[in-house]
Amino acid sequence: MLSTQCLPCCTVILLVLFELALAQYEHLGYPPGYPDPEQEHYIAPQLSPDTPRIQLRLAGDKRKHNEGRVEVFYNNEWGTVCDDDFTIHAAQVVCRELGYLEAISWSPSSKYGKGQGPIWFDNLHCTGKEKTLALCPSNGIGVSDCKHSEDVGVVCSDKRIPGFKFVNTLPNHVENLDIQVEDVRIRAILSSYRKRIPVTEGYVEVKDGGKWKQICNTEWTQLDSRVICGMFGFPGERKYNARVYKMFARRRKPTYWDYAVNCTGNEAHLSSCKLGQASSLKLNGTCAGGLPVVVSCVPGRDFAPTSMTGFRKAFRQERLQRQPLVRLRGGAIVGEGRVEVLKNGEWGTICDDSWSLLSATVVCRELGFGTAIEALSGGRLGQGMGPVHMNEVQCTGFEKSITECVFNKEALGCSHEEDAAVRCNVPSMGFQQSLRLSGGRNPYEGRVEVLVERNGSLVWGTVCSESWGTMEAMVVCRQLGLGFASNAFQETWYWPGEVSADNVVMSGVRCSGTEMSLSHCLHHGAHLSCAKGGGRNAAGVSCSETAPDLVLNPQVVEQTTYMEDRPMFMLQCAHEEDCLSSTANQVPANSYRRLLRFSSQIHNNGQSDFRPKAGRHSWVWHDCHRHYHSMEVFTLYDLFSLNGTKVAEGHKASFCLEDSECDEGIEKRYECANFGDQGITVGCWDTYRHDIDCQWVDITDIKPGDYIFQIVINPNYEVPESDYTNNILKCRCRYDGHRVWMYSCHNGKTSQLFVSDITQHRLEHL
């Protein structure tokens, strides 16, 4: 009897405890006005009753979620569309029916692979304004004389139609459809996550019909979370505190989307997942037995969440792991580049045969990014050097490393024209919002203006141009997503920016070139120092989608090295141009200098021609060698002891840039004779033979022994390149007093093989 009387008391106590439990999370807060009230702009097309009801999807060997083979669902069966008479107008109808703003292009001849089933449409004649593909004039549904080798594909724009609402006209086959929504986001609910950049945890929301909606979690799986995290730039997912979100769901009624999601875990974007069954929502709109979907993602090492007032240090790919087996080279922005793998101490490339989005995604996740946006082929992001290590790579998508995938070790028939590359999803860091180009003739150029906090408010201002150069310009172009720098300017009087932003707000900027944001570079703090001031003397840049990439051929250096004793009277021009060591200034004309001679073959493996920074009007004529200098220092030649001390040096001060030879099918464009244009064409190389002046290092004063030989191209970064890491060539050099030879030559700043050689040499002398 006593226990019965206490029941009301227990109920009251439990309610109080529940309120207290909620109260402990009050400080976390939730977004004001959640969810956002938004107006619907999209009006679903009204079709007459006699219009055939069809559904569309993009399938096949995709590179991105918004492209693929056009497939049509009709009469309970999926089929394809023939490319006969297909036009961009028909592609426009397809893309808009799928919820995309417009069509970008279309492809005939089963570019995305051969489909199966009937060919539902042939000889389509669309105007581009039809509400559905079924309204375009054709031979009639199912009337075709085509084969699946003629299946058509389309590429749609990334952007969705504002207010687009998916309407399913075939409810019995909803699971076969791709997800068609206007947008997707991770919405941070807990205030502690809303203050972090990037957002790594929160509700998964889809925008459908102009309104943000949550997804019921009753059918949600870890594979679905994996896809969401990947498309937002995160390599993996993790557990979260479900109790907190359960409390929020009770306090704030969610607005649920009508459908579930069915992902395999390998999709690059939610749009590539299949639509699940219609959600079982209660009459009051709540999720039957479930809550809104929440994901918590694991960011890559260089994208750890931070407060909005500060960011991590510069991005450097070599910091991703201690001994990386994979790296990206030649990309304009973080998360894109030519894929290179390390094998037996030597970096090599991957042949693009069978290269797919699945394999590209394995690379992206391995490097700490999300899923791949695109799998690029044909050397699109520049050609590599050295061996082709992997061919016909086939991944399941769940491997930890590309080296775990099935591949063909033989790369017969593969050239660097087939080098594979990737573009990866990276987290949104918001860097573009704090930088802009002002006054330029187009979005790719202008005065650099940055947004900083001054006296409690955000103001725009200029950057001091003192010591402003290529590396700083590279960071600006990368931060804005505009590619590579083509020029760095220390005067911008020809680009009148915003008058209110004339004052200098950043000075002393020094960048390594790898930073994701100008704020990551070294620069003065609150105490600015800029003698010239801002305004017309502020820093400026021009950006380009492509850049050259110079690479030395290591084999040529090894094969052409020799030693020569040459009399001083035959070295007068070289002496005049400072190509001998300083001790040559005090020796008689009949004395000899001992020269380490070699040939260098410099390839342009980039995407645009290498041109000298100085214009023709400023080239300097050197009468002794009878040619013009377009760059005062193009290469440096140095000899180091094994402990890193420089013992001899040389440099290529006088030279003419030209195309000595080119790959098959490429014509020479540059020849410096008769005051001709100077440069190196993409796919060509400039060879400096061992028997020309200054193509040497003066070793007269060094003792026999083992040394490290180093060549650096474009050492002052005068000309922007897509990759400076391969501008250095290092060799082991042995000089016994009578002969000299090079071995273990390699490109790049570091090499495991090179380090092991030095270690072995030291062990031999212990």
Disulfide bonds with the S-S distance in Angstrom:
Cys82-Cys146 2.02
Cys95-Cys156 2.01
Cys126-Cys136 2.16
Cys216-Cys287 1.59
Cys229-Cys297 2.06
Cys263-Cys273 2.11
Cys351-Cys414 2.10
Cys364-Cys424 1.94
Cys395-Cys405 2.10
Cys464-Cys530 2.11
Cys477-Cys543 2.01
Cys511-Cys521 2.04
Cys573-Cys624 1.59
Cys579-Cys694 1.91
Cys656-Cys672 2.23
Cys662-Cys684 2.01
Cys731-Cys745 1.98
